[in-house]
Amino acid sequence: MNTPEKGAIVKEIRKAFEEGILPEAGVKLMAENKPVKKLFDLSQLGTSWF
């Protein structure tokens, strides 16, 4: 099966990551773990946010 994981773009992203030239946004894509999500207390916002 030909999936994006085996495509030319992903290969170039991996190559740039290995060479250390991938921009910060791309480095986040290559992280082994997702960043921890911040939770917000919406009850403190009142009703003006919607």
N, C-alpha and C positions, 0 to 999 in steps of 0.2 A: 504494500500500500504506500502511496506517495503522500506523506503528510507534511505539514509545515515544519515539523521537527527535523526532517531530513532535507529541507529545502535550502537553497542557496543563501537566503537572507539569514536564517538561523546559523548557518555555518560561518558566515561573515561576522555575526554578533559574537559567536564563541571565539573566533580567531582574535577579534579586537579585545575581548575580555582577557584572553590569555596573554596578549601583548601589552596589556595595561593601558590601552588607548581608548577604551570605551567610556563615553560620557557617564556622569553620575546616574542619570535616569536609566541607562542601559545596565549599569552595575546592579541596580535594584532588581532588574528583571532576572539577573543571573544568580541572585542570592539563593542559598539553600533553604532558608526559612523566610516566611512572610514577616513583615514588621508587625509589632504588636499594635492593635487598633486602640485608639483612644476613645473612651466613652464619655459622653457629655450628659449632664443632668438637665434634661429639657424642661423640667418643672421650674427651673430658675429663670428661664427666658421669658416667662409670661406669655401673653397672646400676641405680642407685636411681631413675632418672627414669621407668622403665616398670613 
